[in-house]
Amino acid sequence: ADLKMEVARKFGMIQPFASTTQAVRAVFIIDPLGLVRAILYYPMSNGRNMDEIKRLLIAMQLSDEFKVATPANWQPGEDVIVPPPGSCGAARERVQQAGAGYKCYDWFFCTKSCPKK
């Protein structure tokens, strides 16, 4: 209920050239610390993709908890990306000691099985 459009203007939710009084369809994902982690904008004429919003939320929670990344089009349960190592020695060690569930394609790019929550 933003009848005066104050919140919509503050967050840039008025779609230029589409309307001066209607907000775009926007989704803001805000973490427990109050940080805006993702903003998804949709034209007023089109609805949001709830499956994608849920996928993104699950991916961000997984990344935060297990310090991994998710590739494009990732779906829950699929392999995740292990962040790149901080040094050449750490890279060598990671490739040599990659355990079960790890796949190292090069020193900087390894994936592993999705952690279980």
Secondary structure per residue as TSV (DSSP state, phi and psi in degrees):
chain	resnum	aa	ss	phi	psi
A	1	A	-	360.0	89.7
A	2	D	-	-121.8	63.6
A	3	L	T	-59.3	-33.0
A	4	K	T	-90.5	1.3
A	5	M	-	62.4	23.2
A	6	E	H	-67.1	-46.5
A	7	V	H	-67.3	-43.5
A	8	A	H	-59.0	-42.1
A	9	R	H	-69.1	-41.4
A	10	K	H	-60.6	-38.8
A	11	F	T	-96.9	9.8
A	12	G	T	67.8	38.1
A	13	M	-	-96.5	5.8
A	14	I	B	-89.2	119.8
A	15	Q	-	-76.7	118.2
A	16	P	T	-56.6	137.2
A	17	F	T	68.4	-1.2
A	18	A	T	-99.9	-38.1
A	19	S	-	-167.1	151.1
A	20	T	S	-105.2	-4.2
A	21	T	S	-129.5	-3.1
A	22	Q	-	-118.9	135.9
A	23	A	B	-82.1	151.4
A	24	V	-	-70.2	166.2
A	25	R	E	-82.6	111.6
A	26	A	E	-128.2	147.4
A	27	V	E	-121.6	127.6
A	28	F	E	-113.9	123.8
A	29	I	E	-102.3	116.1
A	30	I	E	-116.4	127.0
A	31	D	-	-79.5	172.9
A	32	P	T	-60.0	-19.6
A	33	L	T	-87.8	0.5
A	34	G	S	86.2	12.2
A	35	L	-	-89.4	133.2
A	36	V	E	-74.4	116.9
A	37	R	E	-99.7	-26.5
A	38	A	E	-155.0	143.9
A	39	I	E	-131.2	124.3
A	40	L	E	-117.6	124.7
A	41	Y	E	-108.8	139.4
A	42	Y	E	-129.9	144.4
A	43	P	-	-60.9	154.6
A	44	M	T	-60.5	-24.4
A	45	S	T	-82.3	-5.9
A	46	N	S	-130.9	141.9
A	47	G	-	-80.2	168.3
A	48	R	-	-83.1	158.7
A	49	N	-	-98.5	98.2
A	50	M	H	-66.4	-32.3
A	51	D	H	-62.4	-41.0
A	52	E	H	-68.8	-39.5
A	53	I	H	-62.6	-43.2
A	54	K	H	-65.0	-43.3
A	55	R	H	-60.2	-44.4
A	56	L	H	-63.6	-43.6
A	57	L	H	-62.3	-45.2
A	58	I	H	-62.5	-42.8
A	59	A	H	-62.9	-42.5
A	60	M	H	-67.1	-40.1
A	61	Q	H	-64.2	-41.6
A	62	L	H	-63.8	-45.3
A	63	S	H	-60.7	-43.5
A	64	D	H	-64.3	-44.7
A	65	E	H	-72.7	-39.5
A	66	F	H	-111.6	4.5
A	67	K	-	54.5	49.4
A	68	V	-	-125.5	172.7
A	69	A	B	-120.7	160.3
A	70	T	-	-117.6	136.4
A	71	P	-	-76.9	171.9
A	72	A	T	-54.9	140.2
A	73	N	T	64.2	15.3
A	74	W	-	-57.5	142.2
A	75	Q	-	-124.9	147.2
A	76	P	T	-50.0	133.2
A	77	G	T	98.1	-17.3
A	78	E	S	-80.2	165.3
A	79	D	-	-58.3	151.3
A	80	V	E	-117.7	166.0
A	81	I	E	-96.9	132.7
A	82	V	E	-84.4	128.0
A	83	P	-	-56.0	150.0
A	84	P	-	-63.4	149.5
A	85	P	-	-70.3	160.5
A	86	G	S	-87.9	-10.7
A	87	S	S	-152.6	166.2
A	88	C	H	-62.8	-40.6
A	89	G	H	-63.3	-42.3
A	90	A	H	-66.1	-35.8
A	91	A	H	-64.2	-47.5
A	92	R	H	-60.5	-46.4
A	93	E	H	-61.9	-41.7
A	94	R	H	-63.0	-43.5
A	95	V	H	-66.7	-41.7
A	96	Q	H	-70.6	-32.5
A	97	Q	T	-106.8	16.0
A	98	A	-	-58.4	125.4
A	99	G	-	-92.0	-169.7
A	100	A	T	-59.7	138.7
A	101	G	T	90.2	-11.1
A	102	Y	E	-92.7	144.4
A	103	K	E	-133.1	118.4
A	104	C	E	-108.4	118.6
A	105	Y	E	-91.1	-24.8
A	106	D	E	-166.3	175.8
A	107	W	T	-61.8	-28.0
A	108	F	T	-100.6	-7.7
A	109	F	E	-132.3	103.1
A	110	C	E	-127.5	147.8
A	111	T	E	-122.5	164.7
A	112	K	E	-148.8	166.0
A	113	S	-	-59.7	148.0
A	114	C	-	-63.5	127.7
A	115	P	-	-62.5	148.7
A	116	K	-	-91.9	133.6
A	117	K	-	-84.6	360.0
